[in-house]
Amino acid sequence: MPDILFGLLADRLGLDPRRDFSLRYVPTPFDAIQLLLTRRADHALLPEPAVSMVLRKSESFPVSIVAPSLYRGVDLSQAWGRILDREPRIPQAGIAAVGLLHADARLADRVGGPMPIGWSGAWRIPWNAASSWRGTFPC
């Protein structure tokens, strides 16, 4: 989910994450933590509780001898509220249509309906956009 939020917020700021950033995807937050603590990454997008854990761990002995000083740079909840001009609360659930349901326009209208924000101006992603996401998310 952090990748989706980052992409949405970057898009709203006129940035393209794949073009404007050098992204490195890792399997788990713990892999990103290792990269940070061993100075093989300068930044990481981490969910809680991984953020709090790495901040605490980077200050503890003996990790603090080699680990850089780490800081919380951006709170995605706060950025969500500021960039999208709404309360800084991020939705934690969604609805996916799979199989033949993705072609059911009546169902899509009843579920998605007009919403004030989201990727490309609507909460639901246009059904034909799903094909461009194939392979983006590890399963």
Disulfide bonds with the S-S distance in Angstrom:
none
